[in-house]
Amino acid sequence: MSEILLEELKAEMKIEPEKVALSLENFIRDYTDKLEREGVILGLSGGIDSAVIAVLCVRALGSKKTFALIMPEKDSKKEHIQDALNFARELNIEAKLVDITSYLEELGVYKLFPLGKLLSLGKLKGALVRKAYHFYERKTGKLPFLESLSGFKDKEYNTYMAKGNAYYRIKHRLRMMLLYLYAELENRLVVGAANKSEYKIGYFVKHGCDDATDIMPLLNLYKTQVRELARYLNIPASIIEKPPSADIIPGLTDDEEVIKISYEKMDLILLAIEKGWKLSDIVKALKIEEDEVIYITNMMQKSEHMRKIFIPEDY
């Protein structure tokens, strides 16, 4: 019985890439027209999600109407910047490189880290962040990412962890502001690249460039489905196969290390929850521990506020 349930789940996770691509192209084209925009703008990071969005925009509107901002800062990995630049050239789209380091320095963001100038050395900063991240896990028995969704409660470490949140979240919020600056100057539609997996568990920055956009074409697709679509769209293997990374926290360059579960496993759990499966059925079908399902459920619940704007019920 559990084998049958698993096969059903895997079958439902499969997509028809050609059909999905055409649908999303129409979606992008329709909203560009409805909102009377001259074209689109997107943030190009060198990762798979933004690469898929870039291709869909070009297929929908053409390269001349597709504009990309590449917005690195001093913690960004050089390979991601180069991948973004190369991909923009491959698509023959206009791309502008805007280094946001100076803006972040003006805001005092880099000073949130202890030891100041010493940690301007990327490898040293990354090593310290990794050490601190895993130290928090060991000392508190709690997962930093899960705790970050609703605010750190541990009195001994909450100041340091809160500074970490402020440090990385401002980067995507600043990127959002720049996208809208250029969008309004040139009457463009801002296209976001968030996927369903990360949005469901709160692995995004509220009011950041992965949240505050005009349209989100990939928001109904799980990460594994985005990968399938990327292969169909002939995204370079170097982009598809590299470890997924938000590239905003030095030292934590693999998303699966941060969220503590693979996308393949998480997506099946998320789909089973969406279909209303019982906890026991998910555990049996996927041959996993109850704690893994509870962990995913906790992330969904703790991040619910990030997907909402709260208003009073009455006056």
C-alpha positions in Angstrom: 0.0 0.0 0.0 2.8 2.5 1.0 4.6 1.7 -2.3 1.5 2.5 -4.3 1.1 5.8 -2.4 4.7 6.7 -3.1 4.3 6.0 -6.8 1.2 8.2 -6.9 3.1 11.0 -5.2 6.0 10.8 -7.6 3.7 10.6 -10.6 2.0 13.8 -9.4 5.3 15.5 -8.9 6.2 15.0 -12.6 5.4 17.8 -14.9 5.0 18.2 -18.7 7.8 20.7 -19.2 6.7 21.9 -22.7 3.1 22.5 -21.5 4.3 24.3 -18.3 6.8 26.5 -20.2 4.1 27.6 -22.7 1.7 28.4 -19.9 4.2 30.4 -18.0 5.3 32.3 -21.2 1.6 33.2 -21.7 1.3 34.3 -18.1 4.3 36.6 -18.4 3.1 38.0 -21.7 -0.4 38.6 -20.4 0.6 40.5 -17.3 3.1 42.6 -19.1 0.2 43.6 -21.4 -2.4 44.0 -18.7 -0.2 46.2 -16.6 0.9 48.2 -19.7 4.6 47.6 -19.2 7.2 48.1 -21.9 9.1 45.0 -20.8 10.3 43.0 -17.8 13.2 43.2 -15.3 14.6 40.4 -13.1 17.4 39.8 -10.7 19.9 37.4 -12.2 21.9 35.6 -9.6 23.6 32.8 -11.4 21.3 30.3 -9.9 18.7 28.0 -11.4 15.5 29.8 -10.5 16.5 33.2 -12.0 18.0 31.4 -15.0 14.7 29.7 -15.7 12.8 33.0 -15.3 15.2 34.8 -17.7 14.7 32.1 -20.4 10.9 32.2 -20.0 10.9 36.0 -20.3 12.9 35.9 -23.5 10.7 33.2 -24.9 7.6 35.3 -23.9 8.7 38.8 -24.9 12.0 38.6 -26.7 15.5 39.5 -25.6 15.1 43.2 -26.3 12.3 43.5 -23.7 14.1 41.5 -21.1 16.5 43.3 -18.7 18.5 41.8 -15.9 20.1 43.3 -12.8 23.1 41.4 -11.4 23.6 42.7 -7.8 26.5 41.1 -6.0 28.2 42.3 -2.8 31.5 41.4 -1.2 30.2 38.2 0.3 28.9 36.9 -3.1 30.8 34.0 -4.7 32.6 35.1 -7.9 31.5 32.0 -9.7 27.8 33.0 -9.3 28.5 36.5 -10.7 30.4 35.0 -13.7 27.6 32.5 -14.3 25.0 35.3 -14.3 27.1 37.5 -16.7 27.8 34.6 -19.0 24.1 33.5 -19.1 22.9 37.1 -19.9 25.3 37.1 -22.8 24.1 33.7 -24.0 20.5 35.0 -24.0 21.6 38.2 -25.6 19.7 40.3 -23.0 20.8 43.6 -21.6 22.2 43.2 -18.1 23.5 45.7 -15.7 26.0 44.9 -12.9 25.3 46.9 -9.7 27.6 46.1 -6.8 25.6 46.8 -3.7 28.6 46.6 -1.3 28.9 50.4 -0.9 25.2 50.7 -0.1 25.5 48.0 2.6 28.6 49.7 4.0 26.8 53.0 4.2 24.0 51.3 6.2 26.6 49.8 8.6 25.6 46.2 7.7 29.1 44.7 7.6 29.8 46.1 11.0 27.1 43.8 12.5 29.8 41.1 12.4 32.3 41.1 15.3 36.0 41.6 14.6 35.3 44.2 11.9 38.0 44.5 9.3 39.6 41.1 10.1 36.4 39.5 8.7 36.5 41.4 5.4 38.5 38.3 4.4 35.9 36.1 2.8 37.2 32.7 3.8 37.8 33.7 7.4 34.3 35.2 7.7 32.8 32.1 6.1 34.6 29.8 8.5 33.4 31.8 11.5 29.8 31.9 10.3 29.8 28.1 9.8 31.3 27.6 13.2 28.8 29.9 14.9 25.9 28.3 13.0 26.7 24.8 14.1 27.8 26.0 17.6 24.2 27.4 18.1 22.8 24.0 17.1 24.9 22.1 19.6 24.5 24.5 22.5 20.7 25.0 22.2 19.6 21.8 20.5 17.7 24.1 18.0 18.0 24.6 14.3 19.0 28.2 13.5 16.9 28.5 10.4 13.8 27.2 12.1 14.3 29.6 15.0 14.9 32.5 12.7 11.4 32.3 11.3 9.8 33.6 14.4 12.6 35.3 16.2 15.3 33.9 18.4 14.2 33.2 22.0 17.5 32.0 23.6 18.6 34.9 25.8 22.3 33.9 25.7 22.6 34.0 21.9 19.6 35.9 20.5 21.5 39.2 20.0 24.1 37.5 17.8 21.6 35.5 15.8 19.3 38.5 15.4 22.2 40.5 14.0 22.8 37.6 11.6 19.2 37.8 10.4 19.5 41.6 9.9 22.9 41.1 8.1 21.6 38.8 5.3 18.0 40.0 5.0 18.8 43.6 4.2 20.7 42.4 1.1 17.6 41.0 -0.7 15.5 44.0 0.5 18.1 46.3 -1.1 18.0 44.3 -4.3 14.2 44.6 -4.3 14.5 48.4 -4.1 17.0 48.5 -7.0 14.8 46.3 -9.2 11.9 48.7 -8.6 14.0 51.7 -9.2 15.0 50.5 -12.7 11.5 49.1 -13.3 9.9 52.4 -12.8 12.5 54.4 -14.7 11.9 52.2 -17.8 8.2 51.1 -17.2 9.1 47.4 -16.7 7.4 44.6 -14.9 9.3 43.1 -12.0 9.5 39.3 -12.3 10.4 37.2 -9.3 12.0 33.8 -9.2 10.7 32.2 -5.9 9.7 28.6 -6.1 7.0 26.8 -4.1 9.3 24.7 -1.9 11.2 27.7 -0.5 8.1 29.9 -0.2 6.1 27.2 1.7 8.9 26.8 4.4 9.8 30.5 4.7 13.2 30.2 2.9 12.9 33.7 1.5 13.2 37.3 2.7 9.9 39.0 3.5 9.8 42.2 1.3 13.0 41.0 -0.4 13.6 40.5 -4.1 12.4 36.9 -3.7 9.1 38.1 -2.3 8.1 41.6 -3.3 7.7 41.5 -7.1 4.9 42.1 -9.6 4.6 38.5 -10.7 6.0 35.1 -9.5 5.8 32.6 -12.4 7.4 29.7 -10.5 5.5 29.9 -7.3 3.3 26.9 -8.2 6.4 24.7 -8.9 8.4 22.8 -6.4 12.2 23.1 -6.6 12.5 19.6 -8.2 10.0 20.6 -10.8 11.9 23.8 -11.5 15.0 21.6 -12.2 12.9 19.5 -14.6 11.8 22.7 -16.4 15.4 24.0 -16.5 16.6 20.8 -18.3 13.8 21.2 -20.9 14.8 24.9 -21.4 18.5 23.9 -21.9 19.8 25.8 -18.9 23.6 25.1 -18.7 24.4 22.0 -16.6 26.8 24.1 -14.6 23.9 26.2 -13.3 21.5 23.2 -12.8 23.9 21.0 -11.0 25.7 23.4 -8.7 24.5 23.3 -5.0 21.5 25.6 -4.6 22.5 28.7 -2.7 20.9 32.0 -1.8 24.5 33.3 -1.6 23.7 35.9 1.1 25.3 34.2 4.2 29.1 33.8 4.0 30.1 30.2 4.8 26.6 28.8 4.3 26.6 28.3 0.6 24.4 25.2 0.3 20.7 25.7 0.9 20.3 22.1 1.9 22.8 22.5 4.7 20.8 25.5 6.0 17.4 23.8 5.8 18.7 20.4 6.9 16.9 18.4 4.3 17.2 17.6 0.6 14.8 19.2 -1.9 13.9 15.8 -3.3 12.7 14.6 0.1 11.2 17.9 1.2 9.2 18.3 -2.0 7.5 14.9 -1.6 6.7 15.7 2.0 5.3 19.1 1.1 3.2 17.6 -1.7 1.9 14.9 0.7 0.9 17.5 3.2 -0.8 19.6 0.5 -2.8 16.5 -0.5 -3.9 16.1 3.1 -2.1 12.8 3.9 -2.0 11.6 7.4 1.4 11.8 9.2 1.5 8.0 9.5 0.9 7.6 5.7 3.7 10.1 4.8 6.1 8.3 7.1 5.3 4.8 5.7 5.2 5.9 2.0 8.5 7.8 2.1 10.2 5.6 4.7 11.2 8.5 6.8 11.0 9.5 10.5 8.1 11.3 12.0 10.4 14.1 13.1 11.2 14.9 9.5 7.5 15.5 8.6 7.0 17.5 11.9 10.1 19.6 11.1 8.6 20.5 7.7 5.2 21.3 9.3 6.9 23.5 11.9 8.7 25.5 9.2 5.4 26.0 7.3 3.6 27.1 10.5 6.4 29.4 11.8 6.7 31.1 8.4 3.0 31.6 7.9 3.3 35.3 9.0 5.8 35.9 6.2 3.2 35.1 3.5 0.6 37.4 5.0 -0.2 41.0 5.7 -2.3 41.2 8.8 -5.3 43.6 9.0 -7.9 44.1 11.7 -11.1 42.0 11.3 -13.3 44.9 12.2 -13.4 48.4 13.8 
